[in-house]
Amino acid sequence: MLKGLGGLGDMAGMMKKAQEMQSKMAEMQEELSRIVVIGESGAGLVRARATAKGELTGLEIDPSIFVASEKEVVEDLILAAIKDAQAKAAERSRSELAKLTEGLGLPPGMQLPF
């Protein structure tokens, strides 16, 4: 098609792929907002709910742990559940990104800037 223009024909193809990638990334970001992960601590006494983008959306605390003398333990359990949810969200996000980029021919483990 653009044979006489040297590498410009390849450039047009690359631009098209870049636009497709941008569209797929936008779809993936929207999907990550809908995916929910649950982080737990204290054998499920505290559960933190987050999107795969890492946005904390809920916190469930079993009422049995509300004892005034155990305030620090409860605080630690809450933090642990939130950190667990964030770690699961980050892993799910990486997993979804890997699915998206596997068809691009990029080296395994290559980190993209988004």
Sequence and secondary structure as in RCSB ss.txt:
>XXXX:A:sequence
MLKGLGGLGDMAGMMKKAQEMQSKMAEMQEELSRIVVIGESGAGLVRARATAKGELTGLEIDPSIFVASEKEVVE
DLILAAIKDAQAKAAERSRSELAKLTEGLGLPPGMQLPF
>XXXX:A:secstr
  GGGTTHHHHHHHHHHHHHHHHHHHHHHHHHHH EEEEEETTTTEEEEEETT  EEEEEE GGG  GGGHHHHH
HHHHHHHHHHHHHHHHHHHHHHHHHHGGGT  TT     
